[in-house]
Amino acid sequence: MTGNVWEWCWDWDGSYSAGETTDPTGPASGVNRTSRGGSWYSFTDYSTVSRRYSVPPSTRFNYLGFRVVRSAK
């Protein structure tokens, strides 16, 4: 589900480690968080889950949000 809003991610922004990884995460700390997925405000090319964008945690836009997920325990 992409294209509604850029989604905040838990990952800090930065380079991924070299090599193939199934579920890559960014560095352990940083200045900016990663957002993904594009939004209604973006060009079509940006509306993919692989598209990453670096955003300061204090940023607020009407096209930047998060997805609520419930985990069964």
All heavy atoms as TSV, in Angstrom:
chain	resi	resn	atom	element	x	y	z
A	1	MET	N	N	0.851	-1.171	0.000
A	1	MET	CA	C	0.000	0.000	0.000
A	1	MET	C	C	0.896	1.233	0.000
A	1	MET	O	O	1.450	1.616	1.014
A	1	MET	CB	C	-0.870	-0.025	1.243
A	1	MET	CG	C	-1.927	1.027	1.249
A	1	MET	SD	S	-3.059	0.679	2.595
A	1	MET	CE	C	-3.146	2.270	3.320
A	2	THR	N	N	1.088	1.803	-1.140
A	2	THR	CA	C	1.932	2.991	-1.248
A	2	THR	C	C	1.154	4.108	-1.910
A	2	THR	O	O	0.127	3.890	-2.530
A	2	THR	CB	C	3.196	2.707	-2.078
A	2	THR	OG1	O	2.801	2.326	-3.386
A	2	THR	CG2	C	4.039	1.633	-1.459
A	3	GLY	N	N	1.672	5.306	-1.790
A	3	GLY	CA	C	1.089	6.424	-2.494
A	3	GLY	C	C	0.144	7.287	-1.689
A	3	GLY	O	O	-0.272	8.339	-2.142
A	4	ASN	N	N	-0.236	6.879	-0.484
A	4	ASN	CA	C	-1.123	7.707	0.321
A	4	ASN	C	C	-0.311	8.809	1.001
A	4	ASN	O	O	-0.554	9.982	0.801
A	4	ASN	CB	C	-1.859	6.840	1.341
A	4	ASN	CG	C	-2.954	7.597	2.034
A	4	ASN	OD1	O	-3.410	8.612	1.562
A	4	ASN	ND2	N	-3.362	7.104	3.179
A	5	VAL	N	N	0.650	8.427	1.829
A	5	VAL	CA	C	1.579	9.372	2.451
A	5	VAL	C	C	2.961	8.733	2.510
A	5	VAL	O	O	3.093	7.519	2.479
A	5	VAL	CB	C	1.159	9.761	3.897
A	5	VAL	CG1	C	-0.138	10.515	3.903
A	5	VAL	CG2	C	1.105	8.567	4.814
A	6	TRP	N	N	3.997	9.564	2.569
A	6	TRP	CA	C	5.322	9.050	2.882
A	6	TRP	C	C	5.221	8.471	4.277
A	6	TRP	O	O	4.639	9.096	5.167
A	6	TRP	CB	C	6.361	10.167	2.864
A	6	TRP	CG	C	6.811	10.602	1.514
A	6	TRP	CD1	C	6.292	11.625	0.780
A	6	TRP	CD2	C	7.860	10.038	0.755
A	6	TRP	NE1	N	6.962	11.727	-0.393
A	6	TRP	CE2	C	7.933	10.770	-0.448
A	6	TRP	CE3	C	8.739	8.985	0.954
A	6	TRP	CZ2	C	8.867	10.479	-1.425
A	6	TRP	CZ3	C	9.670	8.699	-0.027
A	6	TRP	CH2	C	9.723	9.447	-1.201
A	7	GLU	N	N	5.759	7.306	4.515
A	7	GLU	CA	C	5.636	6.654	5.806
A	7	GLU	C	C	6.930	6.745	6.605
A	7	GLU	O	O	7.995	6.386	6.121
A	7	GLU	CB	C	5.272	5.180	5.618
A	7	GLU	CG	C	3.919	5.003	5.010
A	7	GLU	CD	C	3.554	3.541	4.823
A	7	GLU	OE1	O	4.188	2.675	5.455
A	7	GLU	OE2	O	2.634	3.281	4.056
A	8	TRP	N	N	6.786	7.236	7.860
A	8	TRP	CA	C	7.923	7.244	8.772
A	8	TRP	C	C	8.378	5.816	9.003
A	8	TRP	O	O	7.560	4.923	9.153
A	8	TRP	CB	C	7.527	7.824	10.130
A	8	TRP	CG	C	7.400	9.311	10.186
A	8	TRP	CD1	C	6.235	10.006	10.333
A	8	TRP	CD2	C	8.435	10.281	10.120
A	8	TRP	NE1	N	6.490	11.349	10.361
A	8	TRP	CE2	C	7.835	11.539	10.238
A	8	TRP	CE3	C	9.810	10.203	9.975
A	8	TRP	CZ2	C	8.578	12.723	10.216
A	8	TRP	CZ3	C	10.542	11.374	9.946
A	8	TRP	CH2	C	9.926	12.607	10.065
A	9	CYS	N	N	9.671	5.606	9.068
A	9	CYS	CA	C	10.228	4.286	9.361
A	9	CYS	C	C	11.048	4.356	10.644
A	9	CYS	O	O	11.504	5.416	11.051
A	9	CYS	CB	C	11.136	3.811	8.227
A	9	CYS	SG	S	10.262	3.539	6.698
A	10	TRP	N	N	11.228	3.218	11.267
A	10	TRP	CA	C	12.009	3.133	12.497
A	10	TRP	C	C	13.489	3.414	12.235
A	10	TRP	O	O	14.210	3.874	13.100
A	10	TRP	CB	C	11.827	1.733	13.093
A	10	TRP	CG	C	12.427	1.591	14.439
A	10	TRP	CD1	C	13.609	0.989	14.749
A	10	TRP	CD2	C	11.901	2.072	15.674
A	10	TRP	NE1	N	13.836	1.048	16.103
A	10	TRP	CE2	C	12.791	1.716	16.691
A	10	TRP	CE3	C	10.741	2.762	16.015
A	10	TRP	CZ2	C	12.587	2.027	18.015
A	10	TRP	CZ3	C	10.536	3.073	17.346
A	10	TRP	CH2	C	11.448	2.709	18.315
A	11	ASP	N	N	13.950	3.136	11.018
A	11	ASP	CA	C	15.364	3.254	10.670
A	11	ASP	C	C	15.853	4.702	10.662
A	11	ASP	O	O	15.144	5.601	10.205
A	11	ASP	CB	C	15.635	2.692	9.274
A	11	ASP	CG	C	15.309	1.239	9.147
A	11	ASP	OD1	O	15.054	0.587	10.177
A	11	ASP	OD2	O	15.294	0.752	8.014
A	12	TRP	N	N	17.082	4.872	11.143
A	12	TRP	CA	C	17.779	6.133	10.933
A	12	TRP	C	C	18.268	6.146	9.498
A	12	TRP	O	O	18.528	5.097	8.903
A	12	TRP	CB	C	18.955	6.265	11.892
A	12	TRP	CG	C	18.537	6.482	13.307
A	12	TRP	CD1	C	18.522	5.537	14.295
A	12	TRP	CD2	C	18.047	7.678	13.875
A	12	TRP	NE1	N	18.058	6.090	15.456
A	12	TRP	CE2	C	17.753	7.410	15.230
A	12	TRP	CE3	C	17.814	8.960	13.397
A	12	TRP	CZ2	C	17.258	8.373	16.097
A	12	TRP	CZ3	C	17.319	9.928	14.260
A	12	TRP	CH2	C	17.048	9.631	15.590
A	13	ASP	N	N	18.414	7.311	8.919
A	13	ASP	CA	C	18.865	7.410	7.537
A	13	ASP	C	C	20.367	7.187	7.457
A	13	ASP	O	O	21.120	7.680	8.296
A	13	ASP	CB	C	18.518	8.783	6.965
A	13	ASP	CG	C	18.863	8.876	5.510
A	13	ASP	OD1	O	18.379	8.033	4.738
A	13	ASP	OD2	O	19.636	9.780	5.142
A	14	GLY	N	N	20.786	6.431	6.467
A	14	GLY	CA	C	22.206	6.170	6.257
A	14	GLY	C	C	22.383	5.041	5.274
A	14	GLY	O	O	21.418	4.467	4.776
A	15	SER	N	N	23.601	4.712	4.997
A	15	SER	CA	C	23.904	3.651	4.043
A	15	SER	C	C	23.633	2.280	4.647
A	15	SER	O	O	23.804	2.074	5.850
A	15	SER	CB	C	25.375	3.718	3.631
A	15	SER	OG	O	25.648	4.947	3.022
A	16	TYR	N	N	23.199	1.365	3.803
A	16	TYR	CA	C	23.038	-0.020	4.220
A	16	TYR	C	C	24.397	-0.702	4.189
A	16	TYR	O	O	25.312	-0.257	3.498
A	16	TYR	CB	C	22.099	-0.771	3.273
A	16	TYR	CG	C	20.652	-0.388	3.413
A	16	TYR	CD1	C	19.847	-0.310	2.293
A	16	TYR	CD2	C	20.078	-0.133	4.635
A	16	TYR	CE1	C	18.506	0.023	2.399
A	16	TYR	CE2	C	18.746	0.203	4.762
A	16	TYR	CZ	C	17.965	0.277	3.641
A	16	TYR	OH	O	16.648	0.596	3.753
A	17	SER	N	N	24.520	-1.793	4.915
A	17	SER	CA	C	25.769	-2.548	4.873
A	17	SER	C	C	25.925	-3.197	3.498
A	17	SER	O	O	24.940	-3.439	2.806
A	17	SER	CB	C	25.777	-3.618	5.967
A	17	SER	OG	O	24.670	-4.476	5.793
A	18	ALA	N	N	27.156	-3.471	3.130
A	18	ALA	CA	C	27.440	-4.082	1.833
A	18	ALA	C	C	26.951	-5.523	1.821
A	18	ALA	O	O	26.880	-6.184	2.853
A	18	ALA	CB	C	28.936	-4.029	1.557
A	19	GLY	N	N	26.589	-6.007	0.665
A	19	GLY	CA	C	26.140	-7.387	0.544
A	19	GLY	C	C	24.630	-7.494	0.502
A	19	GLY	O	O	23.906	-6.526	0.695
A	20	GLU	N	N	24.170	-8.684	0.283
A	20	GLU	CA	C	22.748	-8.950	0.162
A	20	GLU	C	C	22.123	-9.128	1.540
A	20	GLU	O	O	22.647	-9.851	2.388
A	20	GLU	CB	C	22.547	-10.223	-0.659
A	20	GLU	CG	C	21.318	-10.182	-1.516
A	20	GLU	CD	C	21.268	-11.372	-2.439
A	20	GLU	OE1	O	22.060	-11.396	-3.403
A	20	GLU	OE2	O	20.447	-12.261	-2.180
A	21	THR	N	N	20.994	-8.446	1.787
A	21	THR	CA	C	20.298	-8.531	3.065
A	21	THR	C	C	18.807	-8.652	2.816
A	21	THR	O	O	18.266	-7.968	1.959
A	21	THR	CB	C	20.563	-7.264	3.908
A	21	THR	OG1	O	21.957	-7.059	3.998
A	21	THR	CG2	C	19.990	-7.388	5.288
A	22	THR	N	N	18.133	-9.490	3.574
A	22	THR	CA	C	16.698	-9.686	3.385
A	22	THR	C	C	15.883	-8.514	3.910
A	22	THR	O	O	15.014	-7.996	3.240
A	22	THR	CB	C	16.233	-10.980	4.090
A	22	THR	OG1	O	16.943	-12.064	3.504
A	22	THR	CG2	C	14.744	-11.188	3.926
A	23	ASP	N	N	16.137	-8.061	5.122
A	23	ASP	CA	C	15.395	-6.952	5.711
A	23	ASP	C	C	16.390	-5.936	6.256
A	23	ASP	O	O	16.625	-5.865	7.460
A	23	ASP	CB	C	14.480	-7.477	6.824
A	23	ASP	CG	C	13.506	-6.427	7.305
A	23	ASP	OD1	O	13.399	-5.355	6.675
A	23	ASP	OD2	O	12.861	-6.665	8.335
A	24	PRO	N	N	16.977	-5.113	5.366
A	24	PRO	CA	C	18.046	-4.219	5.798
A	24	PRO	C	C	17.545	-3.125	6.731
A	24	PRO	O	O	16.406	-2.669	6.631
A	24	PRO	CB	C	18.563	-3.621	4.489
A	24	PRO	CG	C	17.405	-3.701	3.571
A	24	PRO	CD	C	16.649	-4.935	3.956
A	25	THR	N	N	18.383	-2.733	7.656
A	25	THR	CA	C	18.108	-1.597	8.527
A	25	THR	C	C	19.237	-0.600	8.363
A	25	THR	O	O	20.333	-0.945	7.945
A	25	THR	CB	C	18.011	-2.025	10.004
A	25	THR	OG1	O	19.234	-2.637	10.381
A	25	THR	CG2	C	16.873	-2.990	10.223
A	26	GLY	N	N	18.961	0.621	8.707
A	26	GLY	CA	C	19.983	1.652	8.627
A	26	GLY	C	C	20.914	1.592	9.814
A	26	GLY	O	O	20.927	0.615	10.567
A	27	PRO	N	N	21.683	2.656	10.034
A	27	PRO	CA	C	22.608	2.686	11.158
A	27	PRO	C	C	21.875	2.699	12.500
A	27	PRO	O	O	20.675	2.964	12.570
A	27	PRO	CB	C	23.391	3.981	10.944
A	27	PRO	CG	C	22.589	4.797	10.009
A	27	PRO	CD	C	21.749	3.859	9.219
A	28	ALA	N	N	22.597	2.441	13.593
A	28	ALA	CA	C	22.008	2.376	14.934
A	28	ALA	C	C	21.587	3.743	15.467
A	28	ALA	O	O	20.740	3.838	16.350
A	28	ALA	CB	C	22.995	1.729	15.894
A	29	SER	N	N	22.163	4.813	14.939
A	29	SER	CA	C	21.796	6.170	15.370
A	29	SER	C	C	21.990	7.128	14.202
A	29	SER	O	O	22.547	6.757	13.176
A	29	SER	CB	C	22.649	6.597	16.560
A	29	SER	OG	O	24.004	6.652	16.180
A	30	GLY	N	N	21.522	8.349	14.355
A	30	GLY	CA	C	21.674	9.315	13.284
A	30	GLY	C	C	20.956	10.609	13.581
A	30	GLY	O	O	20.475	10.839	14.693
A	31	VAL	N	N	20.864	11.452	12.583
A	31	VAL	CA	C	20.208	12.749	12.700
A	31	VAL	C	C	18.814	12.706	12.088
A	31	VAL	O	O	17.862	13.228	12.652
A	31	VAL	CB	C	21.061	13.844	12.004
A	31	VAL	CG1	C	20.353	15.173	12.024
A	31	VAL	CG2	C	22.430	13.944	12.650
A	32	ASN	N	N	18.697	12.080	10.914
A	32	ASN	CA	C	17.429	12.018	10.194
A	32	ASN	C	C	16.854	10.604	10.188
A	32	ASN	O	O	17.590	9.629	10.180
A	32	ASN	CB	C	17.597	12.478	8.751
A	32	ASN	CG	C	17.916	13.944	8.653
A	32	ASN	OD1	O	17.589	14.724	9.541
A	32	ASN	ND2	N	18.557	14.334	7.578
A	33	ARG	N	N	15.535	10.511	10.161
A	33	ARG	CA	C	14.842	9.233	10.022
A	33	ARG	C	C	14.573	8.986	8.546
A	33	ARG	O	O	14.642	9.890	7.716
A	33	ARG	CB	C	13.514	9.238	10.768
A	33	ARG	CG	C	13.645	9.262	12.264
A	33	ARG	CD	C	14.033	7.906	12.760
A	33	ARG	NE	N	14.025	7.886	14.224
A	33	ARG	CZ	C	14.289	6.832	14.922
A	33	ARG	NH1	N	14.603	5.702	14.341
A	33	ARG	NH2	N	14.264	6.878	16.233
A	34	THR	N	N	14.238	7.755	8.228
A	34	THR	CA	C	13.912	7.393	6.863
A	34	THR	C	C	12.400	7.382	6.692
A	34	THR	O	O	11.672	6.956	7.578
A	34	THR	CB	C	14.462	5.987	6.538
A	34	THR	OG1	O	15.884	6.037	6.614
A	34	THR	CG2	C	14.076	5.537	5.149
A	35	SER	N	N	11.943	7.881	5.567
A	35	SER	CA	C	10.534	7.722	5.195
A	35	SER	C	C	10.514	7.007	3.851
A	35	SER	O	O	11.467	7.078	3.083
A	35	SER	CB	C	9.813	9.067	5.138
A	35	SER	OG	O	10.347	9.879	4.131
A	36	ARG	N	N	9.426	6.300	3.581
A	36	ARG	CA	C	9.326	5.490	2.366
A	36	ARG	C	C	7.971	5.621	1.704
A	36	ARG	O	O	6.988	5.938	2.338
A	36	ARG	CB	C	9.508	4.010	2.701
A	36	ARG	CG	C	10.870	3.616	3.128
A	36	ARG	CD	C	10.919	2.101	3.320
A	36	ARG	NE	N	12.230	1.658	3.687
A	36	ARG	CZ	C	13.179	1.324	2.824
A	36	ARG	NH1	N	12.944	1.357	1.544
A	36	ARG	NH2	N	14.357	0.926	3.244
A	37	GLY	N	N	7.939	5.315	0.415
A	37	GLY	CA	C	6.692	5.037	-0.271
A	37	GLY	C	C	6.059	6.100	-1.115
A	37	GLY	O	O	5.132	5.817	-1.848
A	38	GLY	N	N	6.483	7.327	-1.068
A	38	GLY	CA	C	5.828	8.349	-1.864
A	38	GLY	C	C	4.454	8.707	-1.317
A	38	GLY	O	O	3.974	8.124	-0.363
A	39	SER	N	N	3.814	9.693	-1.906
A	39	SER	CA	C	2.500	10.124	-1.437
A	39	SER	C	C	1.687	10.670	-2.596
A	39	SER	O	O	2.158	10.742	-3.731
A	39	SER	CB	C	2.653	11.209	-0.375
A	39	SER	OG	O	3.030	12.446	-0.959
A	40	TRP	N	N	0.490	11.102	-2.285
A	40	TRP	CA	C	-0.376	11.720	-3.291
A	40	TRP	C	C	0.274	12.981	-3.842
A	40	TRP	O	O	-0.049	13.441	-4.927
A	40	TRP	CB	C	-1.736	12.055	-2.677
A	40	TRP	CG	C	-1.631	12.939	-1.462
A	40	TRP	CD1	C	-1.510	12.522	-0.170
A	40	TRP	CD2	C	-1.583	14.354	-1.436
A	40	TRP	NE1	N	-1.387	13.608	0.669
A	40	TRP	CE2	C	-1.439	14.757	-0.087
A	40	TRP	CE3	C	-1.645	15.345	-2.408
A	40	TRP	CZ2	C	-1.359	16.079	0.309
A	40	TRP	CZ3	C	-1.568	16.664	-2.014
A	40	TRP	CH2	C	-1.434	17.014	-0.668
A	41	TYR	N	N	1.226	13.549	-3.132
A	41	TYR	CA	C	1.904	14.776	-3.511
A	41	TYR	C	C	3.150	14.513	-4.363
A	41	TYR	O	O	3.765	15.434	-4.850
A	41	TYR	CB	C	2.279	15.526	-2.228
A	41	TYR	CG	C	2.748	16.941	-2.426
A	41	TYR	CD1	C	1.852	17.942	-2.771
A	41	TYR	CD2	C	4.082	17.280	-2.252
A	41	TYR	CE1	C	2.274	19.242	-2.950
A	41	TYR	CE2	C	4.516	18.579	-2.420
A	41	TYR	CZ	C	3.600	19.561	-2.770
A	41	TYR	OH	O	4.028	20.851	-2.938
A	42	SER	N	N	3.517	13.249	-4.553
A	42	SER	CA	C	4.754	12.873	-5.245
A	42	SER	C	C	4.503	12.452	-6.687
A	42	SER	O	O	3.400	12.066	-7.048
A	42	SER	CB	C	5.413	11.687	-4.529
A	42	SER	OG	O	5.647	11.966	-3.192
A	43	PHE	N	N	5.563	12.478	-7.474
A	43	PHE	CA	C	5.512	11.910	-8.808
A	43	PHE	C	C	5.345	10.397	-8.692
A	43	PHE	O	O	5.718	9.792	-7.690
A	43	PHE	CB	C	6.798	12.215	-9.587
A	43	PHE	CG	C	6.974	13.676	-9.905
A	43	PHE	CD1	C	7.962	14.414	-9.277
A	43	PHE	CD2	C	6.148	14.300	-10.819
A	43	PHE	CE1	C	8.127	15.754	-9.563
A	43	PHE	CE2	C	6.298	15.642	-11.117
A	43	PHE	CZ	C	7.291	16.370	-10.484
A	44	THR	N	N	4.823	9.758	-9.709
A	44	THR	CA	C	4.593	8.318	-9.712
A	44	THR	C	C	5.867	7.530	-9.426
A	44	THR	O	O	5.828	6.516	-8.738
A	44	THR	CB	C	4.009	7.875	-11.065
A	44	THR	OG1	O	2.890	8.699	-11.365
A	44	THR	CG2	C	3.575	6.440	-11.029
A	45	ASP	N	N	7.001	7.973	-9.936
A	45	ASP	CA	C	8.273	7.275	-9.730
A	45	ASP	C	C	8.638	7.138	-8.255
A	45	ASP	O	O	9.394	6.258	-7.868
A	45	ASP	CB	C	9.411	7.999	-10.440
A	45	ASP	CG	C	9.261	7.984	-11.945
A	45	ASP	OD1	O	8.364	7.287	-12.446
A	45	ASP	OD2	O	10.039	8.672	-12.617
A	46	TYR	N	N	8.125	8.019	-7.407
A	46	TYR	CA	C	8.449	7.992	-5.983
A	46	TYR	C	C	7.526	7.083	-5.181
A	46	TYR	O	O	7.750	6.847	-4.010
A	46	TYR	CB	C	8.385	9.400	-5.396
A	46	TYR	CG	C	9.497	10.291	-5.887
A	46	TYR	CD1	C	9.340	11.062	-7.018
A	46	TYR	CD2	C	10.705	10.342	-5.220
A	46	TYR	CE1	C	10.362	11.875	-7.484
A	46	TYR	CE2	C	11.741	11.148	-5.664
A	46	TYR	CZ	C	11.560	11.915	-6.801
A	46	TYR	OH	O	12.573	12.709	-7.250
A	47	SER	N	N	6.472	6.591	-5.788
A	47	SER	CA	C	5.482	5.787	-5.066
A	47	SER	C	C	5.822	4.305	-5.086
A	47	SER	O	O	5.059	3.481	-5.560
A	47	SER	CB	C	4.095	6.024	-5.653
A	47	SER	OG	O	3.710	7.351	-5.433
A	48	THR	N	N	6.984	3.968	-4.564
A	48	THR	CA	C	7.403	2.578	-4.421
A	48	THR	C	C	7.977	2.382	-3.028
A	48	THR	O	O	8.498	3.324	-2.427
A	48	THR	CB	C	8.490	2.192	-5.452
A	48	THR	OG1	O	9.670	2.959	-5.178
A	48	THR	CG2	C	8.030	2.440	-6.876
A	49	VAL	N	N	7.852	1.180	-2.485
A	49	VAL	CA	C	8.366	0.925	-1.142
A	49	VAL	C	C	9.890	0.992	-1.078
A	49	VAL	O	O	10.454	1.177	-0.006
A	49	VAL	CB	C	7.880	-0.435	-0.593
A	49	VAL	CG1	C	6.391	-0.404	-0.369
A	49	VAL	CG2	C	8.270	-1.558	-1.506
A	50	SER	N	N	10.559	0.866	-2.208
A	50	SER	CA	C	12.019	0.919	-2.194
A	50	SER	C	C	12.544	2.354	-2.175
A	50	SER	O	O	13.712	2.582	-1.890
A	50	SER	CB	C	12.581	0.183	-3.408
A	50	SER	OG	O	12.125	0.792	-4.591
A	51	ARG	N	N	11.685	3.324	-2.438
A	51	ARG	CA	C	12.122	4.727	-2.450
A	51	ARG	C	C	12.293	5.213	-1.016
A	51	ARG	O	O	11.403	5.102	-0.199
A	51	ARG	CB	C	11.092	5.582	-3.178
A	51	ARG	CG	C	11.410	7.047	-3.248
A	51	ARG	CD	C	12.625	7.334	-4.057
A	51	ARG	NE	N	12.340	7.122	-5.468
A	51	ARG	CZ	C	13.105	7.532	-6.449
A	51	ARG	NH1	N	14.210	8.178	-6.177
A	51	ARG	NH2	N	12.800	7.290	-7.683
A	52	ARG	N	N	13.465	5.744	-0.699
A	52	ARG	CA	C	13.752	6.250	0.650
A	52	ARG	C	C	13.986	7.743	0.602
A	52	ARG	O	O	14.492	8.282	-0.369
A	52	ARG	CB	C	15.012	5.580	1.203
A	52	ARG	CG	C	14.862	4.135	1.421
A	52	ARG	CD	C	16.140	3.460	1.855
A	52	ARG	NE	N	17.156	4.383	2.345
A	52	ARG	CZ	C	18.370	4.032	2.704
A	52	ARG	NH1	N	18.734	2.779	2.630
A	52	ARG	NH2	N	19.239	4.902	3.126
A	53	TYR	N	N	13.624	8.408	1.673
A	53	TYR	CA	C	13.811	9.848	1.775
A	53	TYR	C	C	14.276	10.171	3.190
A	53	TYR	O	O	13.760	9.605	4.159
A	53	TYR	CB	C	12.489	10.555	1.449
A	53	TYR	CG	C	12.585	12.045	1.322
A	53	TYR	CD1	C	13.345	12.622	0.314
A	53	TYR	CD2	C	11.919	12.871	2.193
A	53	TYR	CE1	C	13.430	14.002	0.189
A	53	TYR	CE2	C	11.988	14.253	2.078
A	53	TYR	CZ	C	12.752	14.803	1.074
A	53	TYR	OH	O	12.842	16.161	0.946
A	54	SER	N	N	15.228	11.046	3.342
A	54	SER	CA	C	15.786	11.416	4.639
A	54	SER	C	C	15.022	12.618	5.196
A	54	SER	O	O	14.910	13.655	4.544
A	54	SER	CB	C	17.257	11.770	4.457
A	54	SER	OG	O	17.813	12.206	5.662
A	55	VAL	N	N	14.477	12.468	6.419
A	55	VAL	CA	C	13.645	13.518	7.003
A	55	VAL	C	C	14.022	13.738	8.475
A	55	VAL	O	O	14.090	12.779	9.240
A	55	VAL	CB	C	12.150	13.119	6.938
A	55	VAL	CG1	C	11.281	14.226	7.467
A	55	VAL	CG2	C	11.745	12.771	5.533
A	56	PRO	N	N	14.250	14.991	8.888
A	56	PRO	CA	C	14.472	15.250	10.314
A	56	PRO	C	C	13.224	14.849	11.118
A	56	PRO	O	O	12.106	15.068	10.664
A	56	PRO	CB	C	14.685	16.768	10.378
A	56	PRO	CG	C	15.089	17.167	8.996
A	56	PRO	CD	C	14.392	16.206	8.077
A	57	PRO	N	N	13.395	14.266	12.306
A	57	PRO	CA	C	12.244	13.809	13.100
A	57	PRO	C	C	11.232	14.900	13.450
A	57	PRO	O	O	10.080	14.615	13.712
A	57	PRO	CB	C	12.884	13.248	14.368
A	57	PRO	CG	C	14.263	12.893	13.968
A	57	PRO	CD	C	14.650	13.890	12.921
A	58	SER	N	N	11.638	16.155	13.432
A	58	SER	CA	C	10.730	17.253	13.780
A	58	SER	C	C	9.862	17.716	12.603
A	58	SER	O	O	9.012	18.586	12.765
A	58	SER	CB	C	11.537	18.441	14.303
A	58	SER	OG	O	12.439	18.880	13.301
A	59	THR	N	N	10.053	17.131	11.428
A	59	THR	CA	C	9.348	17.550	10.215
A	59	THR	C	C	7.864	17.213	10.277
A	59	THR	O	O	7.480	16.141	10.716
A	59	THR	CB	C	9.966	16.874	8.980
A	59	THR	OG1	O	11.341	17.234	8.906
A	59	THR	CG2	C	9.276	17.293	7.712
A	60	ARG	N	N	7.039	18.130	9.791
A	60	ARG	CA	C	5.594	17.899	9.684
A	60	ARG	C	C	5.126	18.326	8.311
A	60	ARG	O	O	5.370	19.449	7.876
A	60	ARG	CB	C	4.839	18.717	10.728
A	60	ARG	CG	C	5.095	18.275	12.124
A	60	ARG	CD	C	4.269	19.076	13.085
A	60	ARG	NE	N	4.561	18.668	14.439
A	60	ARG	CZ	C	3.949	19.133	15.486
A	60	ARG	NH1	N	3.000	20.029	15.363
A	60	ARG	NH2	N	4.275	18.707	16.680
A	61	PHE	N	N	4.472	17.414	7.601
A	61	PHE	CA	C	3.854	17.681	6.310
A	61	PHE	C	C	2.534	16.949	6.262
A	61	PHE	O	O	2.367	15.922	6.913
A	61	PHE	CB	C	4.717	17.165	5.143
A	61	PHE	CG	C	5.993	17.936	4.921
A	61	PHE	CD1	C	7.209	17.281	4.989
A	61	PHE	CD2	C	5.981	19.278	4.622
A	61	PHE	CE1	C	8.395	17.956	4.773
A	61	PHE	CE2	C	7.162	19.966	4.402
A	61	PHE	CZ	C	8.366	19.313	4.473
A	62	ASN	N	N	1.585	17.415	5.470
A	62	ASN	CA	C	0.312	16.700	5.338
A	62	ASN	C	C	0.437	15.474	4.446
A	62	ASN	O	O	-0.521	14.731	4.296
A	62	ASN	CB	C	-0.796	17.622	4.848
A	62	ASN	CG	C	-0.503	18.230	3.492
A	62	ASN	OD1	O	0.569	18.031	2.922
A	62	ASN	ND2	N	-1.442	18.994	2.979
A	63	TYR	N	N	1.598	15.242	3.875
A	63	TYR	CA	C	1.830	14.052	3.062
A	63	TYR	C	C	2.887	13.140	3.687
A	63	TYR	O	O	3.501	12.324	3.025
A	63	TYR	CB	C	2.207	14.414	1.627
A	63	TYR	CG	C	3.323	15.431	1.502
A	63	TYR	CD1	C	4.644	15.033	1.525
A	63	TYR	CD2	C	3.032	16.783	1.361
A	63	TYR	CE1	C	5.665	15.951	1.416
A	63	TYR	CE2	C	4.045	17.716	1.247
A	63	TYR	CZ	C	5.352	17.298	1.277
A	63	TYR	OH	O	6.359	18.219	1.170
A	64	LEU	N	N	3.089	13.268	5.002
A	64	LEU	CA	C	4.044	12.451	5.741
A	64	LEU	C	C	3.336	11.881	6.966
A	64	LEU	O	O	2.760	12.628	7.750
A	64	LEU	CB	C	5.236	13.309	6.170
A	64	LEU	CG	C	6.343	12.660	6.962
A	64	LEU	CD1	C	7.029	11.579	6.141
A	64	LEU	CD2	C	7.364	13.718	7.387
A	65	GLY	N	N	3.332	10.567	7.109
A	65	GLY	CA	C	2.611	9.951	8.212
A	65	GLY	C	C	3.194	8.609	8.599
A	65	GLY	O	O	4.347	8.335	8.323
A	66	PHE	N	N	2.398	7.765	9.205
A	66	PHE	CA	C	2.857	6.441	9.587
A	66	PHE	C	C	1.693	5.473	9.484
A	66	PHE	O	O	0.542	5.864	9.432
A	66	PHE	CB	C	3.458	6.423	10.987
A	66	PHE	CG	C	2.520	6.868	12.064
A	66	PHE	CD1	C	1.766	5.918	12.764
A	66	PHE	CD2	C	2.387	8.193	12.399
A	66	PHE	CE1	C	0.901	6.307	13.752
A	66	PHE	CE2	C	1.516	8.590	13.397
A	66	PHE	CZ	C	0.770	7.653	14.071
A	67	ARG	N	N	2.020	4.215	9.452
A	67	ARG	CA	C	1.013	3.169	9.385
A	67	ARG	C	C	0.924	2.482	10.738
A	67	ARG	O	O	1.934	2.101	11.316
A	67	ARG	CB	C	1.399	2.141	8.319
A	67	ARG	CG	C	0.343	1.077	8.124
A	67	ARG	CD	C	0.732	0.113	7.049
A	67	ARG	NE	N	0.899	0.839	5.803
A	67	ARG	CZ	C	1.392	0.298	4.692
A	67	ARG	NH1	N	1.777	-0.959	4.694
A	67	ARG	NH2	N	1.515	0.998	3.610
A	68	VAL	N	N	-0.278	2.340	11.242
A	68	VAL	CA	C	-0.482	1.647	12.509
A	68	VAL	C	C	-0.616	0.160	12.227
A	68	VAL	O	O	-1.373	-0.257	11.358
A	68	VAL	CB	C	-1.763	2.165	13.206
A	68	VAL	CG1	C	-2.021	1.390	14.481
A	68	VAL	CG2	C	-1.649	3.653	13.472
A	69	VAL	N	N	0.166	-0.631	12.948
A	69	VAL	CA	C	0.174	-2.071	12.750
A	69	VAL	C	C	-0.075	-2.747	14.084
A	69	VAL	O	O	0.526	-2.385	15.096
A	69	VAL	CB	C	1.528	-2.557	12.179
A	69	VAL	CG1	C	1.542	-4.048	12.026
A	69	VAL	CG2	C	1.811	-1.868	10.860
A	70	ARG	N	N	-0.938	-3.714	14.084
A	70	ARG	CA	C	-1.177	-4.494	15.279
A	70	ARG	C	C	-0.506	-5.835	15.120
A	70	ARG	O	O	-0.687	-6.515	14.110
A	70	ARG	CB	C	-2.658	-4.669	15.502
A	70	ARG	CG	C	-2.951	-5.466	16.740
A	70	ARG	CD	C	-4.415	-5.589	16.977
A	70	ARG	NE	N	-4.632	-6.438	18.134
A	70	ARG	CZ	C	-5.763	-6.977	18.434
A	70	ARG	NH1	N	-6.809	-6.762	17.681
A	70	ARG	NH2	N	-5.873	-7.737	19.495
A	71	SER	N	N	0.234	-6.222	16.126
A	71	SER	CA	C	0.938	-7.502	16.093
A	71	SER	C	C	0.262	-8.484	17.028
A	71	SER	O	O	0.023	-8.182	18.199
A	71	SER	CB	C	2.383	-7.286	16.510
A	71	SER	OG	O	3.063	-8.514	16.573
A	72	ALA	N	N	-0.068	-9.660	16.531
A	72	ALA	CA	C	-0.665	-10.699	17.370
A	72	ALA	C	C	0.437	-11.349	18.195
A	72	ALA	O	O	1.483	-11.716	17.677
A	72	ALA	CB	C	-1.365	-11.729	16.511
A	73	LYS	N	N	0.201	-11.520	19.469
A	73	LYS	CA	C	1.221	-12.126	20.327
A	73	LYS	C	C	0.816	-13.504	20.757
A	73	LYS	O	O	-0.241	-13.895	20.867
A	73	LYS	CB	C	1.468	-11.276	21.553
A	73	LYS	CG	C	2.181	-10.005	21.183
A	73	LYS	CD	C	2.620	-9.285	22.425
A	73	LYS	CE	C	3.429	-8.068	22.025
A	73	LYS	NZ	N	4.158	-7.518	23.099
